[in-house]
């Protein structure tokens, strides 16, 4: 049996999660990690291309902050580390994620 993967891939994500949760608790907000794009934004009949739609079904946002429990997202946080600009695949995926969020008027930090 395979071992489970870590939710966080680096110290920055761990630190950000801890800090977000501290602040969120003061404002009746919730922090969710690794949430699939299609679970955050409406992709059906959204005008996304086939490539964008397929990506939204598979990819995730690093952090999603909601007001209270199980309500609509207030904003998302995405880490685009230095290596993101070095790989054609990462550059393409970042563009797809940004486009999907903008098309759905989602605030991204």
PEZIFEN-V546911 format. One record per residue. N is the residue number from 0. BURIAL is I if it has 16 or more other C-alpha atoms within 10 Angstrom, else O. D_CENTER is the distance of its C-alpha to the mean C-alpha in whole Angstrom. Layout:
n->N burial->BURIAL d_center->D_CENTER
n->N burial->BURIAL d_center->D_CENTER
This chain:
n->0 burial->O d_center->28
n->1 burial->O d_center->25
n->2 burial->O d_center->24
n->3 burial->O d_center->20
n->4 burial->O d_center->17
n->5 burial->O d_center->16
n->6 burial->O d_center->13
n->7 burial->O d_center->13
n->8 burial->O d_center->14
n->9 burial->O d_center->16
n->10 burial->O d_center->17
n->11 burial->O d_center->15
n->12 burial->I d_center->12
n->13 burial->O d_center->15
n->14 burial->O d_center->16
n->15 burial->O d_center->13
n->16 burial->I d_center->13
n->17 burial->O d_center->16
n->18 burial->O d_center->17
n->19 burial->I d_center->14
n->20 burial->O d_center->16
n->21 burial->O d_center->19
n->22 burial->O d_center->18
n->23 burial->I d_center->17
n->24 burial->O d_center->20
n->25 burial->O d_center->22
n->26 burial->O d_center->20
n->27 burial->O d_center->20
n->28 burial->I d_center->16
n->29 burial->I d_center->14
n->30 burial->I d_center->11
n->31 burial->I d_center->9
n->32 burial->I d_center->8
n->33 burial->O d_center->6
n->34 burial->O d_center->6
n->35 burial->I d_center->7
n->36 burial->I d_center->6
n->37 burial->I d_center->10
n->38 burial->O d_center->10
n->39 burial->I d_center->8
n->40 burial->I d_center->10
n->41 burial->O d_center->14
n->42 burial->I d_center->15
n->43 burial->O d_center->18
n->44 burial->O d_center->21
n->45 burial->O d_center->18
n->46 burial->O d_center->20
n->47 burial->I d_center->17
n->48 burial->O d_center->19
n->49 burial->O d_center->20
n->50 burial->O d_center->18
n->51 burial->I d_center->15
n->52 burial->I d_center->15
n->53 burial->O d_center->16
n->54 burial->I d_center->12
n->55 burial->I d_center->10
n->56 burial->O d_center->12
n->57 burial->O d_center->11
n->58 burial->I d_center->8
n->59 burial->I d_center->5
n->60 burial->I d_center->1
n->61 burial->I d_center->4
n->62 burial->I d_center->5
n->63 burial->I d_center->6
n->64 burial->I d_center->10
n->65 burial->I d_center->12
n->66 burial->I d_center->16
n->67 burial->O d_center->18
n->68 burial->O d_center->18
n->69 burial->O d_center->16
n->70 burial->O d_center->16
n->71 burial->O d_center->14
n->72 burial->I d_center->11
n->73 burial->O d_center->12
n->74 burial->I d_center->9
n->75 burial->I d_center->6
n->76 burial->O d_center->6
n->77 burial->I d_center->6
n->78 burial->O d_center->9
n->79 burial->O d_center->11
n->80 burial->O d_center->14
n->81 burial->O d_center->17
n->82 burial->O d_center->18
n->83 burial->O d_center->15
n->84 burial->O d_center->18
n->85 burial->O d_center->20
n->86 burial->O d_center->19
n->87 burial->O d_center->20
n->88 burial->O d_center->17
n->89 burial->O d_center->14
n->90 burial->O d_center->16
n->91 burial->O d_center->16
n->92 burial->I d_center->12
n->93 burial->I d_center->11
n->94 burial->O d_center->13
n->95 burial->I d_center->12
n->96 burial->I d_center->8
n->97 burial->I d_center->10
n->98 burial->O d_center->13
n->99 burial->I d_center->11
n->100 burial->I d_center->9
n->101 burial->O d_center->13
n->102 burial->O d_center->15
n->103 burial->I d_center->13
n->104 burial->O d_center->14
n->105 burial->I d_center->11
n->106 burial->O d_center->11
n->107 burial->O d_center->9
n->108 burial->O d_center->10
